[in-house]
Amino acid sequence: MDVARKVKEARIRNGLSQIELANRTGIDQTVISGIECGKRNPSVKILQRLADGMNADIRIEFVSKGDNIL
């Protein structure tokens, strides 16, 4: 769900509607909506296309549940 929230927050921060982001990325608006609602799990490739459409970088992290960082 964190990915869905982050995609939506980035889109809104960039002042884009789902349709505008779809036009920039070539990703169907219904796919973007599904990602933002948490109904679709985007691939890294799709996340990169979304990031490019918002002039952003993506960062994937693995964070330990304890004190140790992986």
Residue frames as a rotation matrix with the C-alpha (Angstrom) as fourth column:
MET 1
0.569 0.823 0.000 0.00
0.823 -0.569 0.000 0.00
0.000 0.000 -1.000 0.00
ASP 2
0.218 -0.576 -0.788 2.97
0.317 -0.721 0.616 2.29
-0.923 -0.384 0.025 0.58
VAL 3
-0.766 -0.491 0.416 3.78
0.517 -0.085 0.852 2.22
-0.382 0.867 0.319 -3.15
ALA 4
-0.030 0.856 0.516 0.21
0.940 -0.150 0.305 3.24
0.339 0.494 -0.801 -4.01
ARG 5
0.720 0.310 -0.620 0.35
0.589 -0.747 0.310 6.17
-0.367 -0.588 -0.721 -1.59
LYS 6
-0.149 -0.888 -0.436 3.77
0.292 -0.460 0.838 7.30
-0.945 -0.002 0.328 -2.82
VAL 7
-0.664 -0.028 0.747 2.70
0.748 0.001 0.664 7.24
-0.019 1.000 0.021 -6.49
LYS 8
0.359 0.897 0.259 -0.42
0.864 -0.424 0.271 9.27
0.353 0.126 -0.927 -5.75
GLU 9
0.601 -0.185 -0.778 1.45
0.461 -0.715 0.526 11.76
-0.653 -0.675 -0.344 -3.55
ALA 10
-0.508 -0.861 -0.030 4.12
0.412 -0.273 0.869 12.29
-0.757 0.429 0.494 -6.22
ARG 11
-0.425 0.435 0.794 1.49
0.865 -0.065 0.498 12.78
0.268 0.898 -0.349 -8.95
ILE 12
0.665 0.737 -0.119 -0.42
0.731 -0.610 0.304 15.34
0.152 -0.289 -0.945 -6.89
ARG 13
0.302 -0.656 -0.692 2.79
0.425 -0.557 0.714 17.10
-0.853 -0.509 0.111 -5.82
ASN 14
-0.755 -0.605 0.251 3.58
0.448 -0.197 0.872 17.50
-0.478 0.771 0.420 -9.52
GLY 15
-0.391 0.684 -0.617 0.14
-0.458 -0.725 -0.514 18.96
-0.799 0.081 0.596 -10.18
LEU 16
-0.830 0.028 -0.557 -0.86
-0.510 0.366 0.779 16.17
0.225 0.930 -0.289 -12.55
SER 17
0.309 0.910 0.278 -4.17
-0.901 0.373 -0.221 14.42
-0.304 -0.182 0.935 -13.03
GLN 18
0.039 -0.232 0.972 -4.15
-0.005 0.973 0.233 10.70
-0.999 -0.014 0.037 -13.72
ILE 19
0.826 0.325 0.460 -5.00
0.441 0.135 -0.887 11.47
-0.351 0.936 -0.032 -17.35
GLU 20
0.794 -0.592 -0.139 -2.09
-0.599 -0.721 -0.348 13.90
0.106 0.359 -0.927 -17.68
LEU 21
-0.038 -0.827 0.560 0.29
-0.746 0.396 0.535 11.34
-0.665 -0.398 -0.633 -16.20
ALA 22
0.336 0.247 0.909 -1.13
0.317 0.879 -0.356 8.69
-0.887 0.407 0.218 -18.52
ASN 23
0.996 0.059 0.073 -0.47
0.090 -0.367 -0.926 10.95
-0.028 0.928 -0.371 -21.52
ARG 24
0.479 -0.877 0.035 3.10
-0.877 -0.476 0.069 11.59
-0.044 -0.064 -0.997 -20.39
THR 25
-0.276 -0.653 0.705 3.91
-0.708 0.635 0.311 7.93
-0.650 -0.413 -0.637 -19.76
GLY 26
-0.407 0.225 -0.885 1.80
-0.752 0.468 0.464 5.97
0.519 0.855 -0.021 -22.22
ILE 27
-0.967 0.155 -0.200 0.37
0.243 0.790 -0.563 4.03
0.071 -0.593 -0.802 -19.27
ASP 28
-0.274 0.947 0.169 -3.41
0.379 -0.055 0.924 3.73
0.884 0.317 -0.343 -19.37
GLN 29
-0.396 0.198 0.897 -5.22
-0.664 -0.736 -0.130 5.91
0.634 -0.647 0.423 -16.83
THR 30
0.702 0.712 -0.022 -7.07
-0.519 0.533 0.668 2.86
0.488 -0.458 0.743 -15.50
VAL 31
0.352 -0.685 -0.638 -3.72
0.580 0.694 -0.426 1.22
0.735 -0.220 0.642 -14.71
ILE 32
-0.642 -0.574 0.509 -2.56
0.019 -0.675 -0.738 4.33
0.766 -0.464 0.444 -12.85
SER 33
0.064 0.774 0.630 -5.84
-0.834 -0.306 0.460 4.38
0.549 -0.555 0.625 -10.94
GLY 34
0.799 0.239 -0.551 -5.44
-0.027 0.931 0.365 0.70
0.600 -0.276 0.750 -10.05
ILE 35
-0.172 -0.939 -0.299 -1.92
0.567 0.153 -0.809 1.32
0.805 -0.309 0.506 -8.77
GLU 36
-0.663 -0.102 0.741 -3.01
-0.346 -0.837 -0.424 4.29
0.664 -0.538 0.520 -6.68
CYS 37
0.340 0.870 0.356 -5.93
-0.824 0.093 0.559 2.33
0.453 -0.484 0.749 -5.20
GLY 38
-0.361 -0.586 0.725 -3.66
-0.849 0.529 0.004 -0.57
-0.386 -0.614 -0.688 -4.30
LYS 39
0.626 0.684 0.375 -5.47
-0.424 0.702 -0.572 -2.95
-0.655 0.199 0.729 -6.66
ARG 40
0.911 -0.403 -0.087 -2.49
0.093 0.407 -0.909 -3.38
0.401 0.820 0.409 -8.99
ASN 41
0.579 -0.810 -0.094 1.11
0.220 0.044 0.975 -4.18
-0.785 -0.585 0.203 -8.15
PRO 42
0.900 -0.224 -0.375 3.33
-0.437 -0.459 -0.774 -2.24
0.002 0.860 -0.511 -10.56
SER 43
0.632 -0.774 0.043 6.54
0.767 0.618 -0.173 -3.70
0.108 0.142 0.984 -11.90
VAL 44
0.013 -0.732 -0.682 9.78
0.521 -0.577 0.629 -1.79
-0.854 -0.363 0.374 -11.48
LYS 45
-0.732 -0.256 0.632 9.57
0.681 -0.232 0.695 -0.98
-0.031 0.938 0.344 -15.20
ILE 46
0.196 0.888 0.415 6.15
0.748 -0.410 0.522 0.64
0.634 0.208 -0.745 -14.74
LEU 47
0.659 -0.011 -0.752 7.36
0.638 -0.523 0.566 2.53
-0.399 -0.853 -0.337 -11.66
GLN 48
-0.434 -0.887 -0.156 10.29
0.593 -0.412 0.692 3.86
-0.678 0.208 0.705 -13.69
ARG 49
-0.527 0.327 0.784 7.97
0.716 -0.326 0.617 5.05
0.457 0.887 -0.063 -16.46
LEU 50
0.621 0.772 -0.137 5.78
0.703 -0.471 0.533 6.79
0.347 -0.427 -0.835 -13.87
ALA 51
0.320 -0.599 -0.734 8.84
0.606 -0.466 0.645 8.40
-0.728 -0.651 0.214 -12.27
ASP 52
-0.697 -0.596 0.399 10.09
0.671 -0.344 0.658 9.58
-0.255 0.726 0.639 -15.65
GLY 53
-0.120 0.766 0.632 6.67
0.741 -0.355 0.570 11.10
0.661 0.537 -0.525 -16.36
MET 54
0.890 0.412 -0.195 6.93
0.424 -0.591 0.686 13.07
0.168 -0.693 -0.701 -13.12
ASN 55
0.360 -0.857 0.369 10.61
-0.197 -0.457 -0.868 13.96
0.912 0.240 -0.333 -13.61
ALA 56
0.558 -0.107 0.823 11.47
-0.827 0.019 0.562 11.96
-0.076 -0.994 -0.078 -10.50
ASP 57
-0.512 -0.703 -0.494 13.74
-0.610 0.702 -0.367 9.13
0.605 0.113 -0.788 -9.43
ILE 58
0.733 0.659 -0.167 12.59
-0.345 0.573 0.744 5.95
0.586 -0.487 0.647 -7.73
ARG 59
-0.459 -0.822 0.338 14.26
-0.767 0.175 -0.618 4.49
0.449 -0.543 -0.710 -4.68
ILE 60
0.623 0.570 -0.535 13.67
-0.226 0.786 0.575 0.98
0.749 -0.237 0.619 -3.39
GLU 61
-0.326 -0.730 0.601 14.89
-0.820 -0.098 -0.564 0.17
0.470 -0.677 -0.566 0.11
PHE 62
0.309 0.311 -0.899 15.01
0.312 0.859 0.405 -2.87
0.898 -0.406 0.169 2.30
VAL 63
-0.181 -0.288 0.940 14.89
-0.730 -0.601 -0.325 -1.79
0.659 -0.746 -0.101 5.92
SER 64
-0.731 -0.201 -0.652 15.48
0.201 0.850 -0.487 -4.19
0.652 -0.487 -0.582 8.75
LYS 65
0.414 0.910 0.019 12.69
0.117 -0.074 0.990 -4.74
0.903 -0.408 -0.137 11.23
GLY 66
0.639 -0.296 -0.710 15.33
0.766 0.155 0.624 -4.73
-0.075 -0.942 0.326 13.96
ASP 67
0.646 -0.469 -0.602 18.38
-0.062 -0.818 0.572 -2.60
-0.761 -0.333 -0.558 14.57
ASN 68
-0.373 -0.858 0.353 20.47
0.291 0.253 0.923 -4.05
-0.881 0.447 0.156 11.74
ILE 69
0.357 0.402 -0.843 20.31
-0.678 -0.509 -0.530 -2.52
-0.643 0.761 0.091 8.28
LEU 70
0.478 -0.119 0.870 20.43
0.433 0.894 -0.115 -4.98
-0.764 0.432 0.479 5.39
